[in-house]
Amino acid sequence: MTDLKQRLKTHPLTAPLYQRLYYLYYKSKSFTWTRLRRALNPSQWFKRLRNRKNSFDYRYGVDTSGRIGMLDLDINSPNRFKGVEYQGTHEILFKAVMDLPAIPKENTLFIDLGAGKGRALLLASFHPFARILGVEFAKQLCDIAQNNFRKFRDPAQRCTDLAIIHLDVTEYHLPDEPLLIYMSNPFNREIMQSVVGRVEERIQRSPAPVTIVYGNPRQVDVLNASPWLLEVSRTALDGASDPRVHQVFTVHRGHRPGA
Ligand SMILES: C[S@@+](CC[C@H](N)C(=O)[O-])C[C@H]1O[C@@H](n2cnc3c(N)ncnc32)[C@H](O)[C@@H]1O
């Protein structure tokens, strides 16, 4: 049954219908009369406007918010329906995860696999990484990210070498320098297996350290099944004032068995 569901979800012929139906189901599940009443209440409109003014995008004049499903993106890859919809990492959560111990920064290349509009890349620029790079298979999102790089300015930025590559992550060759790989629940199990395979190759090829930060780690068992990766921490992080902002992050370190 789960096998059939998986096939319906990822086959190019059935995936569009499956995803539309799932979206309607998901929306209907979250419908409540309280929500509707709140949506029609003018005082809530002002509250929302105030929140928007405090938002990351408003403060920096960038475009990183919203949710964009695979159906609404022009993606030329057989893995299109194996990806998770775009949604940027929450600013507070990203700040908290970067403060965890065991997160290398100096002399390290930060790579976001499934970078979307580049919010995590922009947030990473507040840290002293050597370079910051995103890999994303939706061309529209890469263009938005590049536009964001041009607009984003803050005196607190510690790295201004930002780039994004328009590519499927399964085709990306991980470089031999020290790496911090960031993933925020970007794809399904099959793609994660391929990515972990690439990470294993990279660890065998080069002694430069590899660390993986994985947010909302749905496929964490794939990482834990690898003898080349060690889970060093698993932390539930919260947004201080908003109870809806809550996410688990794992940190894995590249490790040579027997070393
Ligand atoms: C949940 S969003 C993550 C956004 C971003 N990492 C952040 O934190 O702001 C997942 C992103 O992964 C991208 N993606 C999914 N599968 C991919 C693949 N096989 N290759 C490249 N990008 C992929 C999607 O297009 C989407 O933009």
The ligand as an SDF file (V2000), in Angstrom:
LIG
                    3D

 27 29  0  0  0  0  0  0  0  0999 V2000
   11.8600   23.1510    2.2100 C   0  0  0  0  0  0  0  0  0  0  0  0
   12.6380   24.0320    0.8760 S   0  0  0  0  0  0  0  0  0  0  0  0
   14.1510   24.5030    1.6870 C   0  0  0  0  0  0  0  0  0  0  0  0
   14.4900   25.9590    1.5090 C   0  0  0  0  0  0  0  0  0  0  0  0
   15.8490   26.4510    2.0200 C   0  0  0  0  0  0  0  0  0  0  0  0
   16.7760   25.3730    2.2740 N   0  0  0  0  0  0  0  0  0  0  0  0
   15.7450   27.2970    3.2650 C   0  0  0  0  0  0  0  0  0  0  0  0
   15.9430   26.7460    4.3230 O   0  0  0  0  0  0  0  0  0  0  0  0
   15.4360   28.4880    3.1920 O   0  0  0  0  0  0  0  0  0  0  0  0
   13.1550   22.6590   -0.1580 C   0  0  0  0  0  0  0  0  0  0  0  0
   13.7860   23.0950   -1.4870 C   0  0  0  0  0  0  0  0  0  0  0  0
   14.4640   21.9710   -2.0470 O   0  0  0  0  0  0  0  0  0  0  0  0
   14.3590   22.0360   -3.4560 C   0  0  0  0  0  0  0  0  0  0  0  0
   14.6150   20.6780   -3.9840 N   0  0  0  0  0  0  0  0  0  0  0  0
   13.8830   19.5720   -3.7860 C   0  0  0  0  0  0  0  0  0  0  0  0
   14.4170   18.5130   -4.4250 N   0  0  0  0  0  0  0  0  0  0  0  0
   15.5450   18.9640   -5.0500 C   0  0  0  0  0  0  0  0  0  0  0  0
   16.5240   18.3470   -5.8710 C   0  0  0  0  0  0  0  0  0  0  0  0
   16.4660   17.0450   -6.1980 N   0  0  0  0  0  0  0  0  0  0  0  0
   17.5310   19.1130   -6.3310 N   0  0  0  0  0  0  0  0  0  0  0  0
   17.6160   20.4430   -6.0280 C   0  0  0  0  0  0  0  0  0  0  0  0
   16.7070   21.0920   -5.2740 N   0  0  0  0  0  0  0  0  0  0  0  0
   15.6780   20.3570   -4.7650 C   0  0  0  0  0  0  0  0  0  0  0  0
   12.9180   22.5300   -3.6680 C   0  0  0  0  0  0  0  0  0  0  0  0
   12.7310   23.1090   -4.9400 O   0  0  0  0  0  0  0  0  0  0  0  0
   12.7770   23.5620   -2.5330 C   0  0  0  0  0  0  0  0  0  0  0  0
   13.1210   24.8430   -2.9670 O   0  0  0  0  0  0  0  0  0  0  0  0
  1  2  1  0
  2  3  1  0
  2 10  1  0
  3  4  1  0
  4  5  1  0
  5  6  1  0
  5  7  1  0
  7  8  2  0
  7  9  1  0
 10 11  1  0
 11 12  1  0
 11 26  1  0
 12 13  1  0
 13 14  1  0
 13 24  1  0
 14 15  1  0
 14 23  1  0
 15 16  2  0
 16 17  1  0
 17 18  1  0
 17 23  2  0
 18 19  1  0
 18 20  2  0
 20 21  1  0
 21 22  2  0
 22 23  1  0
 24 25  1  0
 24 26  1  0
 26 27  1  0
M  CHG  2   2   1   9  -1
M  END
$$$$
